[in-house]
Amino acid sequence: MQKEALVRGSDSRALYTDCYTGETLRGGDRYDYEHIRSSEAVFIEYRDRLTNHEIAEVVNCPENVAVTLRTINQSKGKMRLEDWLSNQDNVAKHKINLPLAKKSAANADKGIKQKVKEIVSR
């Protein structure tokens, strides 16, 4: 992820797009790598079918890891994205692009399901 961002930035500074706002983030900005679906949520969903190591693979699938401003990541914490977005204060304060945020969640869900399918079929 970092290598690709450095290539996009082309000036030795990483270039990302915030997964919830759509804003451009540059190396040096206050951003975090974000698990769109928390490790806790994935663990609870799959603990009866997958090992801890397999759950870690699922949590860290590329579709579930994105970049967002540190303030958003800290505000969201381990909350389910849809629950966090249901608070209009969060949406307004952080200038969330709702269609983009929902698309990020749908993409994460798709990636998680695909990764689980791959693991189960091994």
C-alpha positions as CSV (number, residue, x, y, z in Angstrom):
1,M,0.0,0.0,0.0
2,Q,2.8,2.4,0.9
3,K,4.8,1.6,-2.2
4,E,1.8,2.3,-4.4
5,A,1.2,5.5,-2.6
6,L,4.8,6.6,-3.1
7,V,4.5,5.9,-6.9
8,R,1.3,8.0,-7.0
9,G,2.9,10.8,-5.2
10,S,5.9,10.8,-7.5
11,D,7.8,13.3,-5.3
12,S,8.9,10.9,-2.5
13,R,5.7,11.7,-0.6
14,A,2.9,9.1,-0.4
15,L,-0.4,10.1,-2.0
16,Y,-3.6,8.6,-0.6
17,T,-7.4,9.2,-0.9
18,D,-9.3,9.2,2.3
19,C,-11.7,6.3,2.3
20,Y,-14.5,8.2,4.0
21,T,-14.1,11.8,2.8
22,G,-12.4,11.4,-0.6
23,E,-9.8,14.1,0.3
24,T,-6.3,13.7,-0.9
25,L,-3.8,12.9,1.8
26,R,-0.1,13.4,1.4
27,G,2.9,11.9,3.3
28,G,3.3,14.0,6.4
29,D,-0.5,14.5,6.9
30,R,-2.0,13.1,10.0
31,Y,-3.5,9.9,8.6
32,D,-3.9,6.3,9.8
33,Y,-4.3,3.0,8.1
34,E,-7.8,2.0,8.9
35,H,-9.5,-1.3,9.2
36,I,-13.0,-0.5,7.8
37,R,-14.3,-3.6,9.6
38,S,-12.6,-3.9,13.0
39,S,-10.6,-6.9,14.0
40,E,-13.0,-7.4,16.8
41,A,-16.0,-7.5,14.5
42,V,-14.3,-9.9,12.1
43,F,-13.2,-12.1,15.1
44,I,-16.8,-12.3,16.5
45,E,-18.2,-13.1,13.0
46,Y,-15.7,-15.9,12.2
47,R,-14.3,-17.2,15.4
48,D,-16.3,-20.4,15.1
49,R,-14.9,-21.2,11.7
50,L,-11.4,-19.8,11.5
51,T,-8.2,-19.8,13.5
52,N,-6.8,-16.6,15.0
53,H,-4.1,-16.6,12.2
54,E,-6.8,-17.0,9.5
55,I,-8.9,-14.2,11.1
56,A,-5.8,-11.9,11.0
57,E,-5.5,-12.7,7.2
58,V,-9.1,-11.8,6.8
59,V,-8.9,-8.5,8.8
60,N,-5.9,-7.4,6.8
61,C,-7.2,-8.2,3.3
62,P,-6.5,-5.2,1.0
63,E,-10.2,-4.3,0.7
64,N,-10.5,-3.9,4.5
65,V,-7.5,-1.7,4.9
66,A,-7.6,1.9,3.8
67,V,-6.4,5.3,4.8
68,T,-8.3,8.0,6.7
69,L,-7.5,11.0,8.7
70,R,-6.3,10.2,12.2
71,T,-9.2,12.3,13.7
72,I,-11.8,10.1,11.9
73,N,-10.0,6.8,12.9
74,Q,-9.9,7.9,16.5
75,S,-13.5,9.0,16.5
76,K,-14.7,5.8,14.9
77,G,-12.6,3.5,17.1
78,K,-14.0,0.0,17.0
79,M,-17.5,1.1,16.2
80,R,-19.3,-0.4,13.2
81,L,-19.0,2.1,10.4
82,E,-22.8,2.2,9.8
83,D,-23.4,3.0,13.5
84,W,-20.8,5.7,13.5
85,L,-22.2,7.2,10.4
86,S,-25.7,7.2,11.8
87,N,-24.6,10.1,14.1
88,Q,-25.0,13.2,11.9
89,D,-22.5,15.0,14.1
90,N,-19.8,12.6,13.0
91,V,-20.7,13.1,9.3
92,A,-20.8,16.9,9.5
93,K,-17.7,17.3,11.8
94,H,-15.5,15.1,9.7
95,K,-17.0,16.1,6.3
96,I,-17.8,12.5,5.4
97,N,-18.8,11.7,1.9
98,L,-21.6,9.2,2.7
99,P,-21.7,7.4,-0.7
100,L,-18.0,7.0,-0.6
101,A,-18.0,5.7,3.0
102,K,-20.8,3.2,2.2
103,K,-18.9,2.1,-0.9
104,S,-15.7,1.5,1.2
105,A,-17.8,-0.6,3.6
106,A,-19.3,-2.6,0.8
107,N,-15.9,-3.2,-0.8
108,A,-14.5,-4.3,2.6
109,D,-17.4,-6.7,3.1
110,K,-16.8,-8.2,-0.4
111,G,-13.1,-8.6,0.2
112,I,-13.7,-10.2,3.6
113,K,-16.1,-12.7,2.2
114,Q,-13.8,-13.5,-0.7
115,K,-10.9,-14.0,1.7
116,V,-12.9,-16.3,4.0
117,K,-14.0,-18.3,0.9
118,E,-10.3,-18.7,-0.1
119,I,-9.3,-19.8,3.4
120,V,-12.1,-22.3,3.8
121,S,-11.4,-23.9,0.4
122,R,-7.7,-24.5,1.2
